[in-house]
Amino acid sequence: MAPPGGGDSRQLPAIVTREDATARSARPGRGTRGPALQPAAEAFLATLGNPGTARCYAGTLRALITWAGAGTPLADLDDTAIERWFTGRWGHQAAATWNTHLDALRSASRYWAGQGWPGGQLAPGLRRRRRPPDRTRALSRAEIERLLSMPGVSLRDRTLWRMLYETAARISEVLSLDAGDLNLRTHQARVRRKGGAADIIVWQTGTARLLPRLLAGRTAGPVFLTERRARLALPAADLDPVSGRARLSYRRAAEVFANASGGATLHQLRHSALTHAAEDGASTATLLAYSGHTSVTSLDRYARVSPDALARWQQGRDPARRRR
């Protein structure tokens, strides 16, 4: 079945602010078939308080608009066709990627239903996938040290990697940081956690030594920037007001780290930090504050003892070693 409509998504910004949505009308053009997909998506994105979530969900909706057509009324979206499109586009991806894009569709359709717009839940036949357990995601302390001291790494990337490890923050939280969010004296920054909660992250001396060099006197704009000026129109909040360089994207940051590390992911820096903190005896309350989790269940997979720590424990209690 051919996808409905035939427009493109070039009008959809990476993030739509509440002011933008208000200017376009918070309840875009309605008829018997409901608003068109493009303004409905923009209205939904304007409600998201977390910039990282907004960028991620915008990517999903942009892909949907490219496929279905910007002017397609919500009521004309065909669930069966959307399920085939979604499976063809993300079916080969990891469970976490599949779930993230599916969450974007689910969240948007719930918002649209709350506005009284027709269409209902998009692709109700799709289900979230279970993430297979991976007991090796935490990098060893030696591997972390090698990555953080690797020669030939740019100041930007070295600072980003060390901050991710020392704060155990999510990559979206760190990339969303602006210079004004930082308190260089106390080694702290304000972040917006997953779900929108305001919180504080804290780093150590390694990051504290690198940040002033990276900022070079900048007091506004994103902390982590692209290497060149932005070539596309972007929201002012995602641009350095002096150089015109844009906020570093997750995709680019992940690509650089994967190439340098031989295939590791940026998330493994967070995972490793939490695992190492648990091995060092951090309490559950401290780990929850460190990670930004609100559930002990969510924390469980990070707090598992690493193979290296298990080996050290076994060596320490080995009777033969103690006799020597």
NUBA-432460 format. One record per atom (N, C-alpha, C): x, y, z negated; residue in three letters. Coordinates in steps of 0.001 Angstrom, whole numbers, padded with zeros to 6 digits, always signed. Atoms other than C-alpha are relative to their C-alpha. Example, Ala and Ser with C-alpha at 12.3 -4.5 7.8 and 13.67 -1.06 7.14 Angstrom:
<sites>
+000890-001190+000000Ala
+012300-004500-007800Ala
+000900+001200+000000Ala
-000820-001190+000060Ser
+013670-001060-007140Ser
-000770+001090-000730Ser
</sites>
This chain:
<sites>
+000848-001202+000000Met
+000000+000000+000000Met
+000873+001237+000000Met
-000823-001208-000099Ala
+001409+003352+000975Ala
-000270+000896-001175Ala
+000191-000899+001133Pro
+001936+005864-001820Pro
-000907+001138+000387Pro
+000885-001111-000300Pro
-000685+008606-002066Pro
+000783+001274+000174Pro
-000623-001307-000157Gly
+000241+012066-000882Gly
+001316-000097+000736Gly
-001266+000035-000703Gly
+003517+013070+000691Gly
+000892+001156-000313Gly
-000825-001160+000340Gly
+005007+016102-001075Gly
+001315-000421-000597Gly
-001249+000320+000679Asp
+008342+016367-002797Asp
+000010+000659-001356Asp
-000055-000445+001392Ser
+009509+017274-006292Ser
+000936+001166-000205Ser
-001038-001007+000164Arg
+011864+020136-005622Arg
-000450+001159-000891Arg
+000471-001102+000842Gln
+009652+022563-007539Gln
+000080-000342-001482Gln
+000016+000388+001406Leu
+009844+020547-010748Leu
+001345+000278-000642Leu
-001276-000298+000648Pro
+012547+022005-013029Pro
+000407-001117-000933Pro
-000483+001019+000920Ala
+014721+019898-015272Ala
-000748+000067-001319Ala
+000772-000201+001213Ile
+012950+021378-018292Ile
-000922+001182+000244Ile
+000952-001098-000144Val
+009824+023518-018292Val
-000277+000559-001384Val
+000215-000602+001308Thr
+009533+025961-021175Thr
-001474+000248-000233Thr
+001396-000309+000306Arg
+006320+026720-022983Arg
-000435+001295+000660Arg
+000341-001265-000644Glu
+006476+030234-021578Glu
-000318-000206+001477Glu
+000259+000301-001409Asp
+006690+028858-018033Asp
-001383-000615+000165Asp
+001285+000679-000136Ala
+003717+026610-018633Ala
-001156+000960-000226Ala
+001052-000966+000263Thr
+001681+029456-020085Thr
-000219+000898+001199Thr
+000101-000878-001161Ala
+002473+031608-017077Ala
-000760-000672+001134Ala
+000678+000718-001075Arg
+001163+028876-014778Arg
-001405-000419-000413Arg
+001246+000436+000636Ser
-001812+028219-017099Ser
+000231-001354-000637Ser
-000242+001218+000748Ala
-001641+025588-019790Ala
-000894-001137+000462Ala
+000875+001042-000534Arg
-004501+023741-018117Arg
-000123+000236+001494Arg
-000058-000299-001423Pro
-003647+023695-014420Pro
-001240-000455+000739Pro
+001164+000144-000848Gly
-006177+023641-011599Gly
-000752-001298-000137Gly
+000793+001185+000242Arg
-008955+021201-012392Arg
-001136-000067+001004Arg
+001145+000239-000849Gly
-011574+019706-010187Gly
-000585-001321-000408Gly
+000599+001277+000353Thr
-013609+016558-010113Thr
+001044-001101-000077Thr
-001069+001004+000029Arg
-010375+014628-009522Arg
+001151+000426-000905Arg
-001022-000428+000937Gly
-008364+016555-012114Gly
+001075+000835+000663Gly
-001088-000828-000543Pro
-005233+018690-011699Pro
+000928-000819+000878Pro
-001010+000659-000824Ala
-002511+017911-009203Ala
+001150-000480-000877Ala
-001067+000644+000768Leu
+000438+015818-010340Leu
+001096+000979-000415Leu
-001089-000927+000313Gln
+003039+018611-010150Gln
-000315+000899-001200Gln
+000282-000856+001165Pro
+001344+021154-012487Pro
-000340-000797-001251Pro
+000289+000828+001170Ala
+000133+018349-014755Ala
+001298-000451-000668Ala
-001302+000397+000545Ala
+003738+017143-015148Ala
+000674+001172-000701Ala
-000620-001177+000599Glu
+004969+020681-015854Glu
-000649+000338-001341Glu
+000698-000287+001252Ala
+002291+021180-018511Ala
+000424-000970-001094Ala
-000445+000996+000975Phe
+003317+017940-020236Phe
+001424+000285-000475Phe
-001393-000236+000369Leu
+007048+018721-020158Leu
+000147+001208-000919Leu
-000070-001203+000837Ala
+006385+022098-021763Ala
-000304-000291-001456Ala
+000340+000332+001388Thr
+005151+020317-024902Thr
+001136-000707-000730Thr
-001067+000792+000609Leu
+008413+018438-025527Leu
+001003+000907-000696Leu
-000897-000859+000767Gly
+010507+019977-028283Gly
+001457-000379+000103Gly
-001392+000452-000065Asn
+013653+017890-027786Asn
+000522+000177+001417Asn
-000498-000236-001361Pro
+015711+019132-024789Pro
+000480-001264+000691Pro
-000474+001230-000609Gly
+017302+015728-024238Gly
-001143-000859+000505Gly
+001175+000760-000423Thr
+013929+013981-024125Thr
-000654+000663+001202Thr
+000621-000723-001112Ala
+012577+016699-021840Ala
+000753-000245+001301Ala
-000782+000242-001217Arg
+015437+016243-019364Arg
-000209-001419+000515Arg
+000159+001398-000386Cys
+015083+012479-019372Cys
-001378-000244+000618Cys
+001361+000210-000498Tyr
+011297+012504-018928Tyr
-000239+000777+001294Tyr
+000130-000767-001243Ala
+011576+015204-016259Ala
+000529-000802+001178Ala
-000540+000811-001073Gly
+013741+012838-014225Gly
-000974-001079+000449Gly
+000990+001024-000342Thr
+011101+010114-014390Thr
-001154+000600+000782Thr
+001149-000618-000660Leu
+008275+012457-013436Leu
+000381+000584+001355Leu
-000449-000501-001295Arg
+010351+014015-010661Arg
+000004-001131+001029Arg
+000004+001152-000906Ala
+010797+010549-009155Ala
-001424-000386+000377Ala
+001399+000314-000283Leu
+007062+009897-009454Leu
-000600+000987+000993Leu
+000532-001035-000891Ile
+006247+013199-007739Ile
+000570-000158+001408Ile
-000602+000223-001312Thr
+008707+012516-004918Thr
-000708-001132+000731Thr
+000646+001166-000600Trp
+007018+009183-004329Trp
-001488+000249+000296Trp
+001454-000098-000114Ala
+003363+010106-004880Ala
-000467+001268+000704Ala
+000416-001271-000583Gly
+003257+013719-003687Gly
-000388+001006-001066Gly
+000218-001020+001027Ala
+003218+016936-005716Ala
-001458+000398-000118Ala
+001386-000460+000018Gly
-000363+017803-004733Gly
-001023-001080-000239Gly
+000940+001097+000232Thr
-001883+014406-005478Thr
-000754+000191-001313Thr
+000752-000103+001261Pro
-004726+014697-008031Pro
+000270-001202-000890Pro
-000260+001096+000931Leu
-004233+012620-011158Leu
-000942-001170+000236Leu
+000992+001058-000173Ala
-007432+010695-010448Ala
+000285-000865+001223Ala
-000289+000761-001214Asp
-006029+009554-007085Asp
+001215-000918-000142Asp
-001154+000878+000203Leu
-002984+007810-008576Leu
-000476-001438-000162Leu
+000403+001397+000008Asp
-003287+004075-007977Asp
+000926-000808-000910Asp
-000819+000705+000986Asp
-002117+001943-010917Asp
+000800-001145+000612Asp
-000699+001135-000602Thr
-001239-001090-008830Thr
+001183+000473+000836Thr
-001085-000539-000820Ala
+000812+000975-006395Ala
+001112+000564-000878Ala
-001004-000558+000903Ile
+002566+002779-009264Ile
+000813-001121-000643Ile
-000726+001118+000615Glu
+003447-000548-010898Glu
+001006-000603+000982Glu
-000927+000525-000991Arg
+004985-001806-007653Arg
+001167+000964+000222Arg
-001064-001004-000179Trp
+006892+001448-007182Trp
+000947-000003-001188Trp
-000812-000065+001209Phe
+008111+001510-010785Phe
+000913-001228-000088Phe
-000785+001230+000077Thr
+009248-002123-010678Thr
+001101-000016+001053Thr
-001008-000047-001045Gly
+011031-001599-007370Gly
+001121+000967-000317Gly
-001012-001020+000284Arg
+012837+001479-008671Arg
+000842-000357-001218Arg
-000736+000224+001249Trp
+013809+000387-012207Trp
-000004-001450-000481Trp
+000090+001382+000445Gly
+013123-003336-012353Gly
+001350-000679-000179Gly
-001324+000617+000094His
+016816-004180-011887His
+000853+000630-001088His
-000782-000703+001012Gln
+017945-001806-014630Gln
-000071-000717-001344Gln
-000005+000570+001352Ala
+018759-002692-018233Ala
-001311+000305-000708Ala
+001263-000162+000726Ala
+015885-003033-020681Ala
-000147+001402-000576Ala
+000077-001342+000597Ala
+016748+000281-022367Ala
-000397+001039+001044Ala
+000333-000944-001070Thr
+016568+002156-019038Thr
-001449-000161+000424Thr
+001403+000287-000336Trp
+013301+000472-018065Trp
-000935+000592-001047Trp
+000869-000470+001078Asn
+011783+001289-021464Asn
-000071+001515-000055Asn
-000012-001465+000044Thr
+012867+004938-021330Thr
-000901+000588+001070Thr
+000837-000525-001078His
+011238+005546-017953His
-001471-000361-000213His
+001383+000371+000285Leu
+008130+003631-018995Leu
-000574+000870-001110Leu
+000453-000892+001074Asp
+007917+005712-022175Asp
-000384+001371+000554Asp
+000321-001293-000611Ala
+007950+008839-020006Ala
-001379-000037+000639Ala
+001332+000124-000611Leu
+004944+007613-018003Leu
-001085-000094-001052Leu
+000999+000177+001053Arg
+003108+006538-021139Arg
-000278+001325-000723Arg
+000174-001254+000733Ser
+003722+009831-022939Ser
-000752+001030+000834Ser
+000683-000957-000875Ala
+002639+011912-019947Ala
-001469-000341+000132Ala
+001401+000369-000190Ser
-000548+009914-019423Ser
-000810+000201-001272Ser
+000713-000275+001258Arg
-001437+010178-023128Arg
-000310+001487-000136Arg
+000243-001446+000064Tyr
-001028+013947-022944Tyr
-001134+000393+000944Tyr
+001035-000347-000977Trp
-003166+014165-019802Trp
-001378-000457-000481Trp
+001280+000479+000530Ala
-005880+012038-021409Ala
-000494+000910-001115Ala
+000380-000912+001079Gly
-005807+014355-024429Gly
-000556+001321+000499Gly
+000539-001220-000597Gln
-006542+017278-022109Gln
-001362-000236+000657Gln
+001267+000317-000648Gly
-009594+015475-020787Gly
+000102-000136+001501Gly
-000198+000139-001442Trp
-008051+015017-017347Trp
-000177-001454+000400Trp
+000229+001380-000421Pro
-009001+011918-015340Pro
+001316-000693+000325Pro
-001186+000761-000393Gly
-006561+009145-014572Gly
+000337-001108-000977Gly
-000285+001028+000999Gly
-006084+007284-017858Gly
+001472-000353-000080Gly
-001388+000428+000173Gln
-002918+005382-018741Gln
+000571-000456+001326Gln
-000644+000394-001246Leu
-000531+005044-015825Leu
+000580-001406-000111Leu
-000587+001336-000106Ala
+000450+001518-014788Ala
-000183-000819-001285Ala
+000223+000710+001266Pro
-001205-000266-017752Pro
+000533-001421-000001Pro
-000495+001366-000052Gly
+000099-003624-016512Gly
+001471-000150-000336Gly
-001425+000059+000322Leu
+003720-002721-017230Leu
+000206-000115-001504Leu
-000292+000194+001422Arg
+005233-003738-020567Arg
+001457+000366-000288Arg
-001369-000266+000421Arg
+008286-002612-022488Arg
+000758-001323-000093Arg
-000827+001200+000032Arg
+011162-005072-022349Arg
+000784-000086-001300Arg
-000809+000201+001204Arg
+012935-006546-025320Arg
+001469+000129+000360Arg
-001430-000167-000232Arg
+016546-005489-025534Arg
+000734-001200-000578Arg
-000713+001168+000523Pro
+018776-008562-025819Pro
+001011+000423-001056Pro
-000985-000371+001042Pro
+020911-008550-028980Pro
+001411-000033+000552Pro
-001400-000077-000423Asp
+024506-007507-028374Asp
+000847+000247-001233Asp
-000772-000103+001230Arg
+026857-008187-031254Arg
+001404+000544+000240Arg
-001352-000469-000297Thr
+029925-006747-029501Thr
+000024+001468+000411Thr
+000069-001371-000501Arg
+028800-003173-028807Arg
+000924+000941-000752Arg
-000909-000859+000757Ala
+030912-001665-031569Ala
+001425-000240+000467Ala
-001410+000090-000367Leu
+034438-000921-030390Leu
+000843-000093-001271Leu
-000880+000093+001165Ser
+037305-001747-032729Ser
+000596+001378-000300Ser
-000625-001268+000376Arg
+039051+001053-034588Arg
+001208+000279+000887Arg
-001160-000182-000882Ala
+042133+000469-032454Ala
-000437+000478+001381Ala
+000507-000430-001302Glu
+040070+000818-029268Glu
-000458+001452-000048Glu
+000441-001388+000159Ile
+038508+004024-030559Ile
+001192+000946-000012Ile
-001181-000854+000082Glu
+041904+005488-031401Glu
+000679+000125+001356Glu
-000609-000043-001333Arg
+043234+004560-027971Arg
-000767+000937+000927Arg
+000821-000851-000862Leu
+040315+006271-026219Leu
+000122+001473-000378Leu
-000008-001389+000453Leu
+040436+009405-028354Leu
+001368+000660+000149Leu
-001345-000570-000182Ser
+044182+009835-027841Ser
+000553-000269+001393Ser
-000429+000360-001352Met
+044312+008781-024187Met
+000571+001213+000734Met
-000570-001136-000740Pro
+046632+011013-022102Pro
-000775+000262+001292Pro
+000635-000358-001257Gly
+045297+012867-019090Gly
-001479+000302-000072Gly
+001423-000304+000167Val
+041827+013486-020525Val
-000176+001504-000193Val
+000221-001442+000111Ser
+040427+017012-020192Ser
-000386+000376-001427Ser
+000358-000498+001326Leu
+039909+019134-023295Leu
-001491-000179-000258Leu
+001457+000139+000170Arg
+036142+019091-022707Arg
-000373-001429-000366Arg
+000378+001388+000224Asp
+035905+015316-022527Asp
+000585-000538-001301Asp
-000604+000440+001254Arg
+038328+014736-025407Arg
-000818+000504-001195Arg
+000804-000568+001089Thr
+036268+017059-027616Thr
-001344-000699-000103Thr
+001294+000678-000009Leu
+032992+015447-026568Leu
+000103-001391-000602Leu
-000127+001370+000495Trp
+034193+011909-027251Trp
+000269-000023-001500Trp
-000315+000000+001427Arg
+035678+012768-030622Arg
-001189+000462-000829Arg
+001175-000469+000738Met
+032578+014677-031687Met
-001063-001092-000075Met
+000982+001085+000016Leu
+030335+011778-030695Leu
+000373-001059-001031Leu
-000418+001020+000958Tyr
+032416+009362-032757Tyr
-000049+000525-001429Tyr
-000077-000499+001377Glu
+032934+011589-035787Glu
-001377+000338-000571Glu
+001328-000364+000496Thr
+029275+012698-036025Thr
-001003-001138+000087Thr
+000944+001094-000264Ala
+027623+009437-034856Ala
-001317+000523+000572Ala
+001212-000582-000575Ala
+025137+011707-033074Ala
-000308-000631+001351Ala
+000391+000444-001339Arg
+023212+010740-029970Arg
+000601+000932+001034Arg
-000606-000810-001051Ile
+024715+011942-026716Ile
-000908+001157+000390Ile
+000917-001089-000360Ser
+021571+013983-025935Ser
+000062+001125-001022Ser
-000065-001015+001046Glu
+021904+015785-029275Glu
+001257+000852+000142Glu
-001263-000733-000116Val
+025534+016740-028679Val
+000024+000836+001287Val
+000002-000762-001254Leu
+025089+017779-025040Leu
-000973+001174-000051Leu
+000955-001103+000139Ser
+022176+020002-026108Ser
+000526+001144-000867Ser
-000536-001022+000889Leu
+024409+021983-028475Leu
+000366+001277+000757Leu
-000448-001310-000469Asp
+024889+025698-027849Asp
+001038+000537-000972Asp
-001057-000556+000850Ala
+027796+027718-029207Ala
-000577+000589-001286Ala
+000614-000598+001183Gly
+025425+029495-031582Gly
-000488-001003-001021Gly
+000432+001037+000939Asp
+024433+026170-033173Asp
+001125-000445-000921Asp
-001161+000511+000719Leu
+027953+025559-034470Leu
+000376+000887-001175Leu
-000639-000692+001111Asn
+029366+026505-037840Asn
+001409-000574-000103Asn
-001356+000530-000067Leu
+033086+026075-037231Leu
+000665-000061-001369Leu
-000620-000043+001326Arg
+033965+026938-040825Arg
-000373-001228-000825Arg
+000460+001134+000809Thr
+031861+024158-042397Thr
-000005-001321+000765Thr
-000029+001208-000833His
+032275+021668-039521His
-001399-000593+000168His
+001380+000451-000113Gln
+028508+021483-039048Gln
-000686+000646+001211Gln
+000808-000574-001081Ala
+025922+022059-036319Ala
-001450-000416-000182Ala
+001425+000307+000006Arg
+022145+022192-036064Arg
-000342-000768+001274Arg
+000434+000767-001160Val
+020640+019561-033774Val
-001491-000290-000120Val
+001384+000446-000034Arg
+017186+018440-032744Arg
+000032-001506+000241Arg
-000090+001449-000076Arg
+016896+014717-033440Arg
-001077-000573+000918Arg
+001013+000714-000757Lys
+014932+012147-031475Lys
-001328+000131-000726Lys
+001285-000251+000631Gly
+011290+012941-032119Gly
-000207+001450-000361Gly
+000151-001437+000195Gly
+011997+016648-032569Gly
+000389+000536-001357Gly
-000351-000480+001339Ala
+013130+016798-036203Ala
+001309+000782+000021Ala
-001229-000788+000130Ala
+015709+019487-037044Ala
+000909-000676-001017Ala
-000936+000677+000890Asp
+018859+018124-038667Asp
+001382+000640+000147Asp
-001377-000487-000005Ile
+022555+018781-039336Ile
+000930-001170+000282Ile
-001071+000974-000187Ile
+025527+016843-037981Ile
+001292+000610-000532Ile
-001261-000450+000619Val
+028989+017035-039562Val
+001154-000753+000649Val
-001155+000642-000615Trp
+032368+016367-037955Trp
+001224+000124-000895Trp
-001227+000038+000792Gln
+035898+015845-039191Gln
+001065+000900+000622Gln
-001090-000902-000394Thr
+039267+017516-038685Thr
+000337-000098+001486Thr
-000348+000157-001407Gly
+039903+016035-035242Gly
-000844+000876+000904Gly
+000901-000851-000792Thr
+036849+017725-033732Thr
+000205+001470-000353Thr
-000167-001387+000448Ala
+037426+020858-035810Ala
+001207+000660+000660Ala
-001192-000563-000656Arg
+040852+021326-034202Arg
-000229+000256+001489Arg
+000217-000113-001440Leu
+039526+020914-030666Leu
-001049+001043+000384Leu
+001118-000875-000372Leu
+036326+022989-030724Leu
+000406+001447+000284Leu
-000376-001386-000309Pro
+037923+026468-030985Pro
+000732+000132+001332Pro
-000699-000037-001293Arg
+040168+025650-028036Arg
-000991-000147+001148Arg
+000992+000203-001057Leu
+037196+024448-026000Leu
-000855+001248+000197Leu
+000879-001174-000093Leu
+035038+027475-026799Leu
+000757+001223+000496Leu
-000837-001125-000454Ala
+037884+029964-026231Ala
-000705+001346-000187Ala
+000649-001264+000303Gly
+035899+032737-027869Gly
-001458+000079+000411Gly
+001407-000047-000406Arg
+032498+031878-026364Arg
-000901-000094-001224Arg
+000944+000009+001123Thr
+029637+032609-028753Thr
-001424-000296+000440Thr
+001338+000289-000518Ala
+026664+031801-026502Ala
+000122-000996+001139Ala
+000014+000960-001087Gly
+025664+029233-023930Gly
+000357-001400-000463Gly
-000280+001390+000369Pro
+026167+025443-023883Pro
+001441-000204-000444Pro
-001352+000320+000451Val
+029160+024025-025718Val
+000764-000747+001088Val
-000656+000840-000998Phe
+029931+021448-023029Phe
-000500+000382+001395Phe
+000350-000586-001297Leu
+030018+022848-019496Leu
+000570-000816+001159Leu
-000548+000578-001226Thr
+030513+021630-015957Thr
+001293+000719+000362Thr
-001288-000579-000382Glu
+033830+022353-014284Glu
-000160+001183+000944Glu
+000221-001066-000978Arg
+032308+024672-011636Arg
-001317+000705-000271Arg
+001254-000733+000110Arg
+029560+027260-011388Arg
-001148-000846+000536Arg
+001186+000722-000458Ala
+026049+025881-010976Ala
-000368+000443+001414Ala
+000370-000314-001379Arg
+024995+025659-007338Arg
-001517+000096+000177Arg
+001454-000052-000058Leu
+021260+025309-008077Leu
-000525+000923-001089Leu
+000639-000843+001011Ala
+018901+027580-009969Ala
-000341-000845-001221Ala
+000249+000715+001241Leu
+018769+026435-013595Leu
-000542+000962-001049Leu
+000443-000866+001096Pro
+017090+027750-016766Pro
+001192+000711-000638Pro
-001084-000786+000591Ala
+019167+030473-018418Ala
+000621-000708-001206Ala
-000512+000690+001185Ala
+019494+028296-021530Ala
+001034-001056+000338Ala
-000947+001029-000406Asp
+021516+025773-019528Asp
+001196+000561+000757Asp
-001116-000636-000697Leu
+024054+028267-018189Leu
+000858+000806-000974Leu
-000887-000892+000734Asp
+027092+029965-019647Asp
-000184+001402+000566Asp
+000310-001335-000531Pro
+026214+033693-019364Pro
+001190+000707+000637Pro
-001194-000666-000547Val
+029809+034665-018496Val
+000487-000689+001278Val
-000585+000712-001135Ser
+031123+031967-016155Ser
-001017-000515+000999Ser
+001014+000564-000883Gly
+027829+030754-014697Gly
+000069-001510+000104Gly
-000067+001456-000012Arg
+028845+027151-015366Arg
-001191-000582-000753Arg
+001217+000606+000542Ala
+026042+024751-016273Ala
+000312-000941-001160Ala
-000118+000986+001067Arg
+025443+022487-019233Arg
+000388-001347+000610Arg
-000444+001302-000474Leu
+027214+019153-018763Leu
-001159-000988-000078Leu
+001094+000964-000043Ser
+024749+016446-017726Ser
+000416-001325-000617Ser
-000275+001320+000550Tyr
+024457+013046-019353Tyr
+000628-000895+001063Tyr
-000504+000878-001053Arg
+025055+011346-016019Arg
+001488+000215+000244Arg
-001412-000290-000253Arg
+028372+013110-015434Arg
+000860-000401-001196Arg
-000758+000353+001204Ala
+029531+012663-019034Ala
+000178-001511-000093Ala
-000069+001461+000068Ala
+028709+008935-018905Ala
+000936-000562+001064Ala
-000857+000458-001095Glu
+030469+008508-015568Glu
+001475+000185-000346Glu
-001396-000280+000361Val
+033696+010132-016806Val
+000479-000983-001069Val
-000409+000891+001090Phe
+033748+008023-019976Phe
+000118-001440+000476Phe
-000053+001375-000509Ala
+032988+004767-018166Ala
+001268-000224+000815Ala
-001208+000130-000818Asn
+035821+005387-015708Asn
+001263-000038-000855Asn
-001198-000076+000848Ala
+038314+006260-018436Ala
+000133-001210-000919Ala
-000018+001065+001002Ser
+037329+003434-020795Ser
-000027-001394+000601Ser
+000086+001314-000622Gly
+037023+000648-018270Gly
-001366-000627-000116Gly
+001369+000518+000002Gly
+033252+000344-018518Gly
-000765+000168-001287Gly
+000735-000249+001242Ala
+032356+001306-022092Ala
-001009+001122+000203Ala
+001019-001039-000085Thr
+029370+003559-022706Thr
+000176+001013-001118Thr
-000069-001029+001037Leu
+029103+006795-024628Leu
-000759-000431-001256Leu
+000765+000455+001166His
+026519+005139-026876His
+000858-000868-000916His
-000854+000841+000829Gln
+029239+002762-028061Gln
+000831+000811-000986Gln
-000685-000846+000978Leu
+030978+005700-029742Leu
-000881+000179-001236Leu
+000946-000118+001123Arg
+027878+006238-031885Arg
-000122-001332-000734Arg
+000140+001325+000606His
+027447+002519-032453His
+001228-000337-000846His
-001239+000308+000714Ser
+031095+002166-033472Ser
+000122+000814-001277Ser
-000099-000856+001186Ala
+030946+005113-035854Ala
-000859-000531-001138Ala
+000908+000501+001040Leu
+027967+003655-037713Leu
+000482-001344-000540Leu
-000526+001287+000448Thr
+029462+000163-037820Thr
+001198+000198-000923Thr
-001191-000232+000820His
+032758+001474-039178His
-000364+000640-001338His
+000439-000612+001262Ala
+030958+003622-041772Ala
-000593-001058-000929Ala
+000575+001069+000813Ala
+029019+000559-042950Ala
+001090-000888-000576Ala
-001125+000809+000478Glu
+032247-001429-043195Glu
+000764+000704-001112Glu
-000713-000769+001023Asp
+033739+001369-045298Asp
-000819+000179-001270Asp
+000803-000022+001222Gly
+030906+001002-047804Gly
-001038+001089-000090Gly
+001027-001045+000042Ala
+028529+003821-046837Ala
-001339-000602-000414Ala
+001306+000481+000459Ser
+025171+003436-048556Ser
-001028+000111+001114Ser
+001075-000077-000991Thr
+021939+002961-046633Thr
-000483+001434+000171Thr
+000451-001393-000078Ala
+020868+006509-047486Ala
+000980+000854+000796Ala
-001013-000759-000741Thr
+024159+007895-046172Thr
-000039-000347+001478Thr
+000059+000416-001392Leu
+023911+005849-042981Leu
-001228+000567+000705Leu
+001208-000590-000596Leu
+020358+007084-042377Leu
+000231+001475+000313Leu
-000273-001420-000235Ala
+021497+010702-042758Ala
+001030+000173+001114Ala
-001075-000048-000994Tyr
+024586+010054-040624Tyr
-000537-000249+001409Tyr
+000500+000408-001313Ser
+022649+008438-037785Ser
-001202+000801+000480Ser
+001235-000678-000384Gly
+019471+010498-037861Gly
-001175-000934+000122Gly
+001110+000946-000028His
+017352+007363-038108His
-000967+000299-001149His
+000990-000121+001073Thr
+014149+007419-040128Thr
-000427-001370-000504Thr
+000399+001360+000353Ser
+013828+003638-040358Ser
+001234-000853-000242Ser
-001098+000924+000284Val
+016141+001097-041972Val
+000058-001087+001064Val
+000043+001024-001053Thr
+014987-001398-039321Thr
+000773+000451+001232Thr
-000725-000529-001154Ser
+016342+000853-036559Ser
+001498+000026-000250Ser
-001415-000096+000368Leu
+019628+001145-038428Leu
+000684-001356-000028Leu
-000554+001329+000281Asp
+020091-002600-038879Asp
+001028-000448+001034Asp
-000916+000529-001009Arg
+021759-003367-035547Arg
+001329+000747+000040Arg
-001252-000755+000036Tyr
+024370-000647-036121Tyr
+000845-000378-001216Tyr
-000708+000226+001265Ala
+025280-001658-039658Ala
+000572-001405-000106Ala
-000536+001355+000018Arg
+026340-005183-038708Arg
+001531+000045-000026Arg
-001465+000045+000121Val
+029933-006034-039661Val
+000606-000429+001332Val
-000644+000296-001273Ser
+032242-006085-036635Ser
+000866-001253-000113Ser
-000901+001163+000040Pro
+034353-009133-035648Pro
+001340+000314-000658Pro
-001279-000364+000617Asp
+037522-007260-036694Asp
-000114+000032-001523Asp
+000189-000075+001449Ala
+036122-006546-040153Ala
-000228-001392-000587Ala
+000218+001368+000468Leu
+034945-010139-040484Leu
+001324-000755-000074Leu
-001316+000654+000000Ala
+038454-011332-039559Ala
+000843+000463-001184Ala
-000774-000515+001144Arg
+040033-009054-042192Arg
-000517-000593-001306Arg
+000596+000570+001209Trp
+037611-010359-044802Trp
+000424-001458-000166Trp
-000396+001403+000068Gln
+038409-013952-043932Gln
+001478-000138-000372Gln
-001423+000053+000322Gln
+042149-013274-044060Gln
+000236+000302-001476Gln
-000177-000382+001383Gly
+041792-011637-047459Gly
-000385-001079-000986Gly
+000452+001057+000923Arg
+040067-014682-048955Arg
+000568-001366+000373Arg
-000588+001254-000432Asp
+042139-017334-047192Asp
+000968-000514-001083Asp
-000884+000507+001080Pro
+043748-019515-049953Pro
+001436-000149+000447Pro
-001365+000224-000497Ala
+046769-020325-047775Ala
+000771+001320+000049Ala
-000652-001309-000060Arg
+047514-016596-047237Arg
+000300+000497-001402Arg
-000238-000496+001349Arg
+047142-015868-050947Arg
+001194-000730-000636Arg
-001133+000748+000578Arg
+049643-018646-051840Arg
+001320+000537+000530Arg
-001245-000537-000561Arg
+052207-017106-049480Arg
+000333+001338-000644Arg
</sites>
